[in-house]
Amino acid sequence: LASVFEQYNITWVKHEIDIRNSSLRQRIVMAGCRPQKVGDGMCDRECQHDMTGNDGGDCDGRARTRRCNRERIGDGVCDADCNRVYHEWDGGDCCTATNSTACFDPNSFRRVYISYSEYKRILNINNGDYLNIYFAHWTDTNLLAIATFPWEKDIFSIYGG
């Protein structure tokens, strides 16, 4: 890296920070998906993932007729068939303190996913002066890390930028 940027009078010094944040261990980072897009009524490809309930049900198409017994909504048990925006997120049954492994509701602080910008904010990291490489549990299994350069350009690609 140093030899490539040397001609531009840019030097690099490695500084590694090992972050151990237990609240992040249970969450997956959505590259390119903002939580506000989940369940907004439009199928967003970047949010179409199992960890968002297929974009909160927005990408279900004909599957919207899935079998959700209305009596099961809000009964204290997380029902996958009812855990969609158009079934009121199963009445909150999937976002409780004891059961949040399938919390897709974008308004819940217990949701199982976070956006890339939330990830950076939680870790208190900015791109102002550094090349940052983030290793995390990403929705794209081909993605190992995301690199951000000091000029705040984020690259969401398995090929880099």
Secondary structure as UniProt FT lines:
FT   HELIX           2..5
FT   HELIX           6..8
FT   HELIX           22..25
FT   STRAND          28..30
FT   TURN            31..32
FT   HELIX           35..37
FT   TURN            38..39
FT   HELIX           45..47
FT   HELIX           50..52
FT   HELIX           53..56
FT   TURN            57..59
FT   HELIX           61..65
FT   HELIX           70..72
FT   TURN            73..74
FT   HELIX           80..82
FT   HELIX           85..92
FT   TURN            93..94
FT   TURN            101..102
FT   TURN            106..107
FT   TURN            109..110
FT   STRAND          113..115
FT   HELIX           116..123
FT   STRAND          132..135
FT   TURN            141..142
FT   STRAND          145..148
FT   TURN            150..151
FT   TURN            158..159
//
